[in-house]
Amino acid sequence: MASGERQRTCRACGKKFDYPVKDSAATRHHCEDCTAVPAETRKTLERLNSRVTQLENQLRRLSEKPTV
């Protein structure tokens, strides 16, 4: 990874990507693939990705919880 580059997670698809990368269309919040998606669609994808992440975390916590 070059100086100043950091691993980011795309808000729309959840993919990990390096940012900033020279000549890449990626932004701080979206990977190069998702920047090509229309803004309205990307916003919906962000909400869905956020909800899926919440549900995964909730499921993980419930499965780790000791049964009485």
C-alpha positions as CSV (number, residue, x, y, z in Angstrom):
1,M,0.0,0.0,0.0
2,A,1.4,3.4,-1.0
3,S,1.9,6.2,1.5
4,G,-1.4,7.7,2.5
5,E,-3.5,4.9,1.1
6,R,-5.9,3.2,3.5
7,Q,-8.3,0.3,3.4
8,R,-11.8,1.5,3.1
9,T,-15.1,-0.3,3.0
10,C,-17.7,0.7,0.4
11,R,-20.9,1.9,1.9
12,A,-23.0,0.5,-1.0
13,C,-21.6,-3.0,-1.5
14,G,-19.3,-3.6,1.5
15,K,-16.2,-4.4,-0.6
16,K,-12.8,-3.5,0.8
17,F,-10.7,-1.1,-1.4
18,D,-7.6,1.0,-1.1
19,Y,-8.2,4.8,-1.2
20,P,-6.8,7.0,-2.6
21,V,-5.4,5.3,-5.6
22,K,-4.1,7.4,-8.6
23,D,-6.5,7.4,-11.6
24,S,-9.2,5.4,-9.6
25,A,-12.8,6.6,-9.7
26,A,-13.2,5.4,-6.1
27,T,-14.3,8.0,-3.5
28,R,-13.8,8.0,0.3
29,H,-17.2,6.2,0.7
30,H,-17.6,4.2,-2.5
31,C,-15.5,1.7,-4.4
32,E,-14.7,2.2,-8.1
33,D,-17.6,-0.1,-9.2
34,C,-20.2,1.6,-7.1
35,T,-19.3,5.1,-8.3
36,A,-20.8,4.1,-11.7
37,V,-24.1,3.3,-10.1
38,P,-26.7,6.1,-10.1
39,A,-26.9,8.1,-6.9
40,E,-30.5,7.1,-6.0
41,T,-29.7,3.4,-6.5
42,R,-26.5,3.7,-4.5
43,K,-28.4,5.4,-1.6
44,T,-30.8,2.4,-1.6
45,L,-27.9,0.0,-1.6
46,E,-26.3,1.8,1.3
47,R,-29.5,1.4,3.4
48,L,-29.7,-2.3,2.5
49,N,-26.1,-3.0,3.2
50,S,-26.4,-1.2,6.5
51,R,-29.4,-3.2,7.5
52,V,-27.8,-6.5,6.5
53,T,-24.8,-5.7,8.6
54,Q,-27.0,-4.9,11.6
55,L,-28.8,-8.2,11.2
56,E,-25.5,-10.1,10.9
57,N,-24.2,-8.5,14.0
58,Q,-27.4,-9.2,15.9
59,L,-27.4,-12.8,14.8
60,R,-23.7,-13.2,15.9
61,R,-24.5,-11.7,19.3
62,L,-27.5,-14.0,19.8
63,S,-25.5,-17.1,18.8
64,E,-22.7,-16.1,21.3
65,K,-25.2,-15.6,24.1
66,P,-25.1,-18.4,26.6
67,T,-28.4,-20.3,26.9
68,V,-30.0,-20.6,30.3
